Amino acid sequence: MKPFLNAICLAFAAALLAGCSPNSTGSFQGYVEGEYVYVAAPLAGALTSLTVARGDTVKKGQLLFELERQSEAAALAQAEKNLAQAEAQQTDLTKGARPTEVDSLTAQLERAQANLKLSTTELARREKLDVGDVVSKEELDQARAQNEANQAQVSQLAAELATAKLGGREDAIRAAQAAVESQRAARDKAQWAFDQKQQFAPADAQVHDTLYRQGEFVAAGNPVVALLPPENLKVRFFVPQEMLPQIKTGEAVSIHCDGAAREFKAVINYISTQAEYTPPVIYSRETRAELVFMIEAKISAADAADVRPGQPADVRLN
């Protein structure tokens, strides 16, 4: 059994090296790979609208699908009304008393001031008459008491009028401001939930696949549409370890696919740090020849329309 497994391992290594070694034209075998963008909603719901189909080309910001959002719409409407109520209460506290209440207090103050003026005059006249013993002491005391009462009423109404113009207390106003901020945050949260039921294309891309049909229930976070932006296409190939010092990121390579009328350009963006095949024995000169490393090169967006993921390709280093 053990010789049989060793034979299988040797055959696999030979096939890998044969496929990854440069041929007579100096190229390496590889394949086109795509990095897909799976568009999902963070909230669950029934799929009410799917506006794209497999193979479509979409632009950034284009609507892809919509989930049922009746409950989110109701929550948003309630949050907006609660915010409006909190803002109205805050405004009412800062405005003070109503204009008619201020006018009433103003009229009462003016009447009290007139009474004070009259009582002050009457007290002065009685004090003069008191010098000649024309008025009794009781009448003079009554005039003084009336004048003092009128002064107190004027002070009271003046204070009430000033308080009416001030509005609510500072602590009440701060509490109202906090209530407004809380309701605004609740409104923003409801708006976010409402908006998340619609998903748009994050970039120009081709629709690789649609994973649900209209009317089906979609769980939270499950992708509905798979997109393939042109800049997410790359070619993946393997080179022997002795060629690694000659390859740098940022270098250009030429790609030829079967049946294509021309070569495509790509730029190396990734060089693997690990060997794809590591012999289980010490690194002798013979075993080092079996080490290969994966290289990835991004295909230009201009050439992305002419290649497909999974397509075999011959890669030539420039």
Secondary structure, 3 states (H helix, E strand, C coil): CHHHHHHHHHHHHHHHHHHHCCCCCCEEEEEEEECCEEEECCCCEEEEEECCCCCCEECCCCEEEEECCHHHHHHHHHHHHHHHHHHHHHHHHHHCCCHHHHHHHHHHHHHHHHHHHHHHHHHHHHHHHHHCCCCCHHHHHHHHHHHHHHHHHHHHHHHHHHHHHHCCCHHHHHHHHHHHHHHHHHHHHHHHHHHHCEEECCCCEEEEEECCCCCCEECCCCEEEEEECHHHEEEEEEEEHHHHHHCCCCCEEEEEECCCCCCEEEEEEEEEEEECCCCCCCCCHHHHCCCEEEEEEEECCCCHHHCCCCCEEEEEEC
